[in-house]
Amino acid sequence: MYGPNHQQGHNSRLNGVPGGRGIAPQMMYNFVQQGTHQHHTHPQQHHQNLPQDHAGHTGTSGTLTHSTFSSGLMSNVTPFTPSSHQNGNTPGSRAGQTQQYSEHWNEQLKSYKESERAHQTMTEQHQPHYFARLRANENKGIGPAPSSTNQPESTVDGELEDRGRPVNVDKALDRQDWLNLDFSGQGLKNISTMLFNHYSFLTELYLASNNLTRLPREIGQLRSLRYLDVSHNQLTTLPPELGMCTPLRQLLLYNNNIQTIPPELGALHFLELLGIHGNPLEQEQKQKLVEEGTKALITHLKEQAPVPIPPNPRLPITIQEDVGSDKEHISVMSWNTLCDKYATSTVYGYTPASALSWEYRKNSIMREFRERNADILCLQETAMDAFDTFFTPELGKLGYKGVFYPKTRVKHLTGKDQQSVDGCSIFYKSDKYILLDKQLVDFRQTAINRPDMKSADDVFNRVMPKDTIAVYCFFESRFTGNRFIVVNAHLCWESYLADVKAVQTGILMELVTKQAERYTRRPPLSIEEKRISKPAATGEDGETAEEYPEPAPSQEYRNNTDIPLLLCGDYNSMADSSVYELLEKGRIPPDHPDLIGYSYGNFTRDGIEHPFSLRNAYAHLFGTPAELTFTNYTPTFSGVLDYIWYTANTLDVVELLGPPDYEYLKRVPGFPNYHFPADHIQIMADFVFKSRKDKKVIADQDRSGGSSRN
């Protein structure tokens, strides 16, 4: 989700009550101490097993005192231990022996006692919005927290964001100064879906001490929620969509009638306290919680959950019909397949270990390759050892050959460390295309060697630390003589390095422009060089299948922009970025917001430009029900980062691979999972080469000189 969606409509009605009544100021209060205090809310329970629940706690216990709540939410309350049990009796005591509780259950009981006192305050003393009043006192005289969205060490889900995964940052939205909402003690029977549709920025929601019998499935839209209290209601079940709220730290369900925790809640990998006291919870789940704690139960739910029903398949979408049979087709797939060393439970804690393992994921990836059968594969995050031991042999069985370059850090490593370095690879059907040339684009080496950049501090401080790369290849079609360039790029991911991404794209396009000019003078191949040496395939009946067509002469290209260009990859940039603008419009000015304040030689003096007429292949779906709304899908980010760009003067889009099943995603907090083996999804387009008005071919020549083809 993008940060707070600010147009909340404070005068709208929730549950039939005007939004302004009873909400301000005590309900809507600043959240400026996130992470600096602890929230405790406490329950009660009627379950008679493991350990014995406190049967005397039936909602309000007259023996509990109504002490004044201080800042810190009941910091003056001592742990709720057996010795403090009402009437002086210890639950579960036998023959004068006191039953010992685990530290996990003691924490639960302490939280439960605080929750019960808060419930009594609201029901007996008739003081609704209890938590809002408490927070208002805590925050007196404290100003709003400064924004840190442009800082490199901003946190995501409470951890330093140094793990190489992007996060949504919205530059345009207004600051959101309140992130908490208290509807406790209101006697509510239902919650309006408006709460979930318009308040997705909430981090804390209090619905305790009401008459709720259900939570709407739309609660899964609160993807920023860290604290949810629905204690002292009449809930019997929890919606599976609650598992979408992966940032949750505390989920308090005290004194309801919940019998089981759905397996989808296994995705709540940050959950520190699941308050279930006062619920007739099933034996196995309660035992796990009592003896091993919340983390153990959540892990159990995640790992033992059955494999979900798969989504509806992604369908091809026709863009152009009645394409002439004389035109050559070429299909291209681009996919960040998630390098195994990045696929850790620390980063993807919501993913079951079995679905995160490389053994499982690589087979799922190969199934996708076989099903799509693309002519060209542009893969990012390909590890060196995976390229050598998996991708090359397995794709070789399907008729592919590959080109691979690792990130430049490989030069400073040895042995296993070197083999785990990832990079970019391009695979192609070798019976259709001949590789004429291949090149690595080392962004930082190119930048530091440019006369106009070598002395710029920003190059040293911002460009040089990033070792992401690009690869491009020059191909010729065996049977038509069409020549074309395929680029596969992986730019740096950090949101605060928008200027570096623009510089990397500018360097890439400069090199491709210069190289394409050289390719116009590339000598032709002889017909003999283009013939396939291997025998034609044999049909099922044992007879020789149709022979390959006779190769056509190599085509001639007068200008570098005449050569068809396909630009693929993970650009870690969205449609409002300088990278997108540069590729689409062919230029960004030196005063572009992403470049202001930085010095990158000619780029920041004259702007960045390229001569190609590029178009985003998926732009054909903009504004339609089939529009692709993301290519990277995680709990902290959902957006389009991956692209297939093409030169509109040389190629036409015929077909696109459609989006995933959006209905399926309503219970899926993020990828990878059993059905999507990487956090990025693959994108794929089928093109045809346009007919050329000045079409010419180079005369067939027999020549002794070789070419750098595979």
N, C-alpha and C positions, 0 to 999 in steps of 0.2 A: 504494500500500500504506500502511496505517497503519504507524507506526513499528514497533519490534521487537515481535513477538509473544512474550511473555515466558515462556510455559510451555513451555520447551524439552524438558523431560524428560531431564535429564542422565544418568539411569540407563538410558536406552533403548539398544538395540544398533544399531550402524551396521556394516554389512558383517559381521555375525555376531560383532562384538567388543563387549563391554560398554562402554557410552558413557563410563563413568568411568575405564576402564583406558587409560593412555597419553594421555589427553586433558588431565587436570589435573595440574599447573598449566600445563605448558609448551605445551599445545595450545590451551587457551582462555585468552587473555590480553587485557588491557585494550587498547582502541583509543582512546587519549586524545591522540594527536598527529596526528590526521587533517589532512592538508594541510600538515604541518610537516616532512615528510621525503619522500624519493623512494624508490620501490621499483624495484629493478633485478633482473631475473632473466634468465638468458641461456642461449642455445641453441646448437644446432649443425645442420649441414645437409648433405645428400648431393646436392642439385641441382647440376647442372653448368653452368647458364646464369646469366648476368646478375647480378652478376659470378660468377666461378667460386667455388663453395662449397669449403670447406676439407675436402678428402677425407680428410685425416688425422684429423678429429674424428669418431670413430665411437662416441661415447658417453662414453668416458673416455680422455683423452689423457695419457699418462704424462709428457709434457714439461711439463705445467702444474703449478705448485707448489701446495701446500695451505697457503696463508697464512691466518692467523687473521683472522676477519671482525670488523670493528669496527662500532660504532654507525653507522647510516646505510647499511647494506647495501652493503659493498664500496666505501666512499668512497675507499679507498686504491688502487683499481684504475685504471690509466691507460686511456685509450681504446684499443680494439682496432683498431689501424691496420695497414696492410700491412707496415710495418717491424717490427711485433712478431709477425709470423707465425712459426709454429714452423719450425725448421730453417733459419731465415734467408731463406727464399724468399718472395717476394711473389706472392700469387695474381693471375693475369691479367697478369703482367709479360711484356713482349715486347721482344726485342732490347735488353735492359738498361733498358727504360723501365718505370717504376712506374705502375700503373694508379691513377687518382685516383677515390676513392669520393665519393659525395655525402654531405652532412652527415647525411642521413636514414639511409643505410646504415651510416655510421660509428657512429651511435647504436645501430643494431641489433646491430652486431658487439660493441660494448662490453657491451651487455645480455646478449648471447649468451655471452660469456666468463664473466661472473659466474654465469650460470645453470649453465654447465658445471662450474664450480668447486663450486657448491652440490651439484650432482649427484654429483660425486666424493666430497664429504664424506659424503654419505649412503650411497653404494654401497661405497666403499672403506674408509671409517672407521666405517661402520655407526652413524651418528648420525642417526636419523630425527627428524622434527619440527624440522628445521634452522631454518626461518623462525620458528617459535614460540619457539625458544630465543633467537634473535637479538632478537626483539621484546621478550621478557621482560627482557633486559638493557637495552634502550633505555628501558623504561618503569619501571625501578626508582625508587621514591620519588616517582612522579608520580601525583597524585590524579585522579579522574574529572573529565572536562570538565563545566562547568556547563551546565545545560539552558538553551536559548534559544528554546524553542518559542513563547513569548508575546511575543517581541521583534519589532518591525516589520522588522528587517533580518536575519532568519534567512535562511540560504542554501539554495537548492535546486539540486542538480546543480552546486554550486560557484559559482553566480552570485547576486548580490543579487536577492531576490525582490521586484522592484518592477515586474513586468511585467503586473500585473493578472490573474494566473491563480492559482487557489486551490491549496492544498497540504493533504494530510491531516495533521491534528494530533489525536492521541489523548490525551485528558486522563487516562484511567483506567489506562493501562498502567504497569507498574513501569519504573524506569530500567534500561536495558540497558548494562552496563559493558564487555561484550566483544562485538566485532563481527568477529573474525577467527577462522579455523579452519585448522589445518595438518594435512593428511593425507599430506604428502609422504613418500616413502621408506618406505612401508608394504607394498609389494608387492601393492597392491590390483588386482584384476581387474575389479571392478564397484563401483559406488557405489549405496548404498541410496537409494531415492526419499524415505526419511524425512528425509534431509539437506535436500532441497528443499522438502518439505512443512512442516517445522517450524522451519527456520532461515532464513526469508526475510529476516531483518534483517541477514544477513551483508553486510559490505562488502568483505572480502578472503577468498579461498579458495585454498588451496595444495593441489594434487593432483599435483605434479611427482614424477618418478622413481618411477612405479608401472608396472603392466602393463595399463593401461586400453586397451581397443580401441574404446570408444565412450563418448560422453557422453550421458546420458539427456535426452530432450526436456524433462523437468521442470526442467532447469536454468533455463529461462525464468522460473521462479517467483522467482528471486533478483533481484528488481527494484531492490535497493539496492546490488548488487555493483559495486565500482569496480576491483577487481584480481583477476584470475583467472590462475593459473599451472598449465597442464597439460603442461608441457614434459617431455621424456624419457619418453614413453609410446608406445603403438602405435596411435594414432588414425589413421584413414584418412579420416574425414569429420567435419564439424561439424554439429550439429543446427541447423536454421533458427531454432529457438526461442531460440537464444543471442542473436539480435537483440532480444529482449525486455529484455535487461539494458542498457538505454540509458545508465546512469551510468558504465559501464566506462571507465576511463582507460588501463589496461594489460591486454592479452590476450596471454599468452605461450604459444606453441605449439611452441617449439623442439624439434627432433629427434623429429618424428613422421613420418607418411607421408601427410600431407594434400596433396591435389592441387589443390583449388579452395576458395575462400572463398565460401560461399553468398550470394546477393544480399541476403538478409534482414539480413545483418550491416551493411548500409548504414545501418541505423537507429542504429548506435553512434556518434553524431555527436560525442561527447565523447572518443572514443578517441584517445590520444596516441601509443601504441606498440603495434603489432601485430607480435609476434615470430614470424616464420615461418622463420628460418634453420634449415637442417637438414630441410626438407620439399621434396618434389618438386613444388613449386607450379607451376601452369600459367604459360606464358610471359608472357601479357598482364598478368596480375595482379602477377606478380613485377616486371616492368619498371616498372609504375606505382609500386609500393612503393619499389623501389630508387632510381628517379630523382626521384620527387616526394614520397614519404613516406606515412605512414599516413593522414593527413587526406585526401590526394588519392585514395587507393585507396577509402576509405570513401565519399567523395563520388561516386566513379565507380560503385561498387556500387549506391548509392542512386538515382542519376539514370538509370543504364542498365538497371536491373532491369525486367523485363517487368511489366505491370500484373497484379496477382494475380487469381486467380479470385474473382468476387464472392461475398459471403455469401448464404446463403439469405435470402429476403425476410422482412421483419418482417410478421407476420401479425396480423390483428385478433382479439381475444379477446372472446367474447360474455360479458357479465355478466348480462344479463337477457333472457330470451326471451319470446315471445308478448306483445309490447308492443302495446297497442291501436292500431289504425290511425287513431283519432281524435286521438291525441296528436301534438303537434308535436315534431319532432326538431331538434336543433342540435348541430353538430360543431365542436369547438374544437381548434386546434393551437397549441402554445407552443414557441418555438424561439429559442435564442441562435445566430444564424447566423454569428457571428464576423466582426466588422468587418475590412475589408481591411487597414487600417493596423496592426492587431494581428497579422495573419497573416504574421509574419516568420520567416526561417530561423533567427534567433537564438533565438526562443522555440520554434519547431517544427522543430528541426534534424533530426528523424527523418523528416520528410515531404519527398518529392521536390518540387522546385521547380515542376514542371508541375502537380502535384496541389494545390499551395499557392496557385497564381496565382488572382486574382479571375476571370479569364476562364473558367477551368475550373470554379471553385467555383460561380459564379453560375448556370451552366447546370445543374449538378447540383442546386442548390437549387430552381430552377424545375421540374425534372423531378419533384422530390418534391411540390411544390405541386400540380402537375397530377395526379399519381397519387392523392394523398390527397383533394383537392377539398373541403377543410374549409370550413365556413360562415364561421368567424372565424379569423383568423390573428393571433397575438400574437407579435411579433418583437422580440428584444433585439439590441443592437449593430448597429442600422441606421444607417449613415452618412447624413448629409444629402444628399450628392451621389448616393449609391446609391438613396436613397428617390426622389429627383427623376428620375434618368436611367434607373434600372433597375426597381426594384420597382413604382413607380406605373404606368409604361407597360406593363410585362409582365403584371402582375397585372390591369391594366385590361382586357387582352384576354380575361381569364378571368371578367370581370364583377365585379371587386373595386373598391372605393374605399377610400382609406386616410386615417388620422390619424397624424401624427408630431410628436413633440416631442424636440428634442435635449437633451443634458446642458447644465446651466446655464453651463458654461465658454464656451459659444458667444457669450455677451454680451461677452466680453473679447477676442474674436478677429475677424479680418477675412479676406476673400478666401478663398484655398484652405484656409487653416487652419480657417476657419469651416466650409467645406464638408465637411471630413473628420471633424467632430465626430459622434459616434454618439449614438443615443438609443433610444427605444422607439416602436414603431409598431403600430397595430391596423388590419388590413384586414378588410373585411366584404363579403359578397355583397349588392350594392346592389339586386338584384331581389327580395331576401327581407326586407331590413331597412332601416329609416329611422333615420338618426342624429339623435337629439333633442338631445344635449348631449355636449361633450367637455371634459376638464379635465386640466391638468398638475398633478402633485404635485411641488413643489420642496421636498424634505425640509429642506434647510438654511435656506431662506428662511422656511419655516413655523416651524421651531424657533426661529430668532432673533427672530421676531415674537410668539412666545407670551409673555405676561406672566410666566408661572412659569419660563421658561427663559432669558429674554434676558440675565440677569445670571450665568448658570451658567458657570463656567470650562470644564466638560467640553463644553458646547455649542460654545464657541469653538475648543477644542483638538482635539475629536474628531469632532463632527458637521459643523462648517462646512467642513473641508477636503475632504469627500467630496461630489461633485456628481452622483451617480447620481440617477435620477428614477423616477417612475411616471406612468402615463397611465390615465385611465378614461373610458369612454364609456357613454352611456345610449341604448339602442336600443328600437325597437318593430318587431315583426314585422308585415309588411304584411297578411298573410292571416289571422292569428289574433288580432291585437291584443295579444299577450303583450309585456310590456315587461321589460327586463332590463339589468343593469349588467355590463360587462366591464372588468376591471382588468388592466393589464400593468405589472409592476414589475421593476426591476433594482436590487438592493441592492448595497452595497459588498462587496468580495470578501475583505478581509483577515481572517484567522482571529483576530487579536488585537483586532478591532473588533466582537466579539459584542454588546457593549452598544449600539453604534451601529446595528447591524442591527435590534436589538429596538426602538430608538427610531424608526428609519425605518418599521418595520412598524406601530408604535403610531400614528405620525402619519398613515400611509396609512389605517388602519382608522378613525381618528377622522373624517377628511375624508369617507370613503365613507359612514360612518354619518350624518353631518350632511347630506350631499348626497342620500342616499337618502330622508331625511325630506322634503326639498324636492320630490323627484321624485314623492312620493305626491300632491302637489297640482298636478302638471303637467297642463295642459289637454289634452283629447283632440284627435286629428287627425280631420279630416273624411274621409269615404270617398273623396272625389275626390283629396285629397292623397296618399292611399295607393295609388291606382291607378298602374300602370306606364305611362309615356307611350310607351315604345318598342314597336314591333310585336312580336308573338309570334314565336318562332323558326319557321323553315321546315324541314320534314322533308326527308329525302333524296329522296322522290318528288316534291318540288316543291310539295306541298300544305301549307297552313298547319297547324302543329302545334297541340296542345291549348292553348287559351287559359289565361291565368293565372286562378286562382280569384278570386271576388269578395272584396274585402277585408272583414275583420270589424271591428267597432267597437273602439276602444281600451279596454283593460281598466283597472279601477280597483284601487288598492292602498291599504288603510287604514293599514298600518304599514310602516315602512322595511324590516323583516325579511320582509315578504311579497313584496318585489320579488326575483326570482331574481338571484343574484350569482355571477359566475364570476371567480375570482381566479387569474390566470396569471402566469408570469414566472420569472426566474432570481433566486432568493432567496439564493444562495450560503450556504445553511444546510442542515444535515442534520437527521435525525429527532430527534437528542438536543439540539437547540438551543432557545433561548428563542423564536426566531421560529416554529418548528414548534409548540411548546407553546402559544404565544399564539393562533395560527390555529386549532389543533385544539380546544383547551379553552376558548377565549374569554377567558382571563385568565392573566397571570403576576404573582406577588406582588412587592412592592417588594424583598424579600430574595432574589430569584432570584439564583443564582450569577453570571449574566451582568451583573447590575445592581449587585451589592454593590461599594461603594467609589466609586461614581459619583453625580453629582448632576444629575438631569434633571427638576427641578421636581416636578409632580404624579406623573409616571411613577415616580419613585423614592420618592415619599412614599406614594402610594396603590396603586401597581401600574399595569399596563396592561391594558385589556380592550376587548372589542367585543361587540355583541349578536347576531351572526349564528351560525347553526348550520352551521359549515363542516366539510367533510370532504375529505380528499385523495382524488382520483379513483382513484389507483393503489393506495390502501389495500386495494381489493378483491382485489388480487393478492398481498398479504402472505402469506407462508408457503406459497405454491404454487410449482410448478416454473417458472411464467411470471412470477415476481416480478421487477420491474425493479430491478436492483442498482446501476445508475448512470445518470446523464444527462450527466455530464461525464467524459470518459475521456482521460487523458494518462498519461505514464510516472510522474509524481509524484502523480497523484491519480486515484481512481476512486470516484465516489459520486454520490448523488442530490442535486442542487442545485435542480432545476427542478420546478415543480408546477402542477397545475391543481386548485384548490380550488373547491368548489361548495356552495351552501346546500342541505343535505339535505332541508329542509322544502319546497322548491320544485322540485327537480330530481332525476331518477334517472339513474344511469349505465347505459347500455345496452351500450356496447362500448368497448374500449380498444385502442390500438395496442400490440402486444406488444413484447418486448425484442429486441435484436439477436441474431444467431446467435452463441452463446457459444463454439461450437467454432471458428468463424472467428477469434475474438479471441485464441486461444492463440498466434498468430504475429503479432499486431498490437500493437505497444507503446503506441500512442496514436492519437487522431484529431487533426487531419484526415488523410484519405488519399484515395485515388481513389474510394472507395465511401461515405465519410462526409465531407462538405465542411466540417464545422465540428467544433470540439472538444466541443461539446454535441450530443446527439441530440435530435430532435424528439419531443415527447410529444403524444398526441392522444386525445380522448375524445368519444364521442357520447352526448348526453343527450336525455331527453324532459322536457317540462314536466309537472309533476304536476297532476292535476285539483284544482281549488280548491273546497272545500266552500261557501265564501261567495262563489263566483264572481259578480262583477258587472262590467258594462261601463258605460263612460261614454256617455251618449246622444250620438248623432252630432250634431255642431254645425257649422254653417257660420260661420266667424269670419274676420275680416279680419286679425287679428294673426298674425304669422309665428312660426316656431320655428327654432331653430338646427340645422336638419337639413341633410343633404347628399343 
